[in-house]
Amino acid sequence: MHDTRTNERCPGSPLIAAGAPKPFTKILLCEKDKLLADACESRLAQRLPAEQFRMFPGDCNACVHELCSEIPRRALTLAFLDPTGLHLSFQTVQTLSRCGRVDLLILFPDAVDILRNAGQLYFDQPVSNWRKAKSELESSEPSAERRLYASIYKQQLRRHAGYDHFAEEVIRGSHGPLYRLIYATKHPLGIDFWDKSIKKEFGGQQRLPF
């Protein structure tokens, strides 16, 4: 992964997970781009034994059932979902939620993709409540609209996937907000995990350990 702010290369989430101080029992990955999938698999093979990870090349929305078959029902699982845009089907999230004790960490692209495409993708749907909720906003600021979309998404996670506890972190770039990380868990102890995972660097910047 390339950091455009510092012009440095830094490990992406798969390599960070592979080097976690407390190792994962198994790392399951899905990547649609075959070249990226092959490169990631090759790099993981240099760090982990073959039985400790598996790559599913293809669209996660199509591969999710096969991937879920690899998750032990009694496992404590963290699913990190980081679509580059509005590509993640909610049915995929629901499928993961049925795999036992699965916490979700979702890249929610509210600052760019959702603001740009909400009218086309959401407001014209016959059963959508997005248009009504947006019309009732007291503020027309983009930040208020972004919070609204995140709030509706969390309501859907609660109602349709069984998640009751949430935390989030707004990720910013040099020109403002980029996206939001939404953490969802079915157990309140998950929030304790989140709080301990968010730490202050010496410079005061918020960071996550992956």
HELIX and SHEET records of a PDB file:
HELIX    1   1 SER A   13  ALA A   18  1                                   6    
HELIX    2   2 LYS A   34  ALA A   45  1                                  12    
HELIX    3   3 ALA A   50  GLN A   52  5                                   3    
HELIX    4   4 CYS A   60  CYS A   68  1                                   9    
HELIX    5   5 PHE A   90  SER A   97  1                                   8    
HELIX    6   6 ASP A  110  ILE A  114  3                                   5    
HELIX    7   7 LEU A  115  ALA A  118  1                                   4    
HELIX    8   8 GLY A  119  PHE A  123  3                                   5    
HELIX    9   9 TRP A  130  SER A  135  1                                   6    
HELIX   10  10 PRO A  142  ALA A  161  1                                  20    
HELIX   11  11 LEU A  189  SER A  197  1                                   9    
SHEET    1   A 2 HIS A   2  ASP A   3  0                                        
SHEET    2   A 2 GLU A   8  ARG A   9 -1                                        
SHEET    1   B 2 ILE A  27  GLU A  31  0                                        
SHEET    2   B 2 PHE A  53  PRO A  57  1                                        
SHEET    1   C 4 LEU A  76  LEU A  81  0                                        
SHEET    2   C 4 ARG A 101  PHE A 108  1                                        
SHEET    3   C 4 GLY A 176  THR A 185 -1                                        
SHEET    4   C 4 HIS A 165  GLY A 173 -1                                        
SHEET    1   D 2 LYS A 199  LYS A 200  0                                        
SHEET    2   D 2 GLN A 206  ARG A 207 -1                                        
END                                                                             
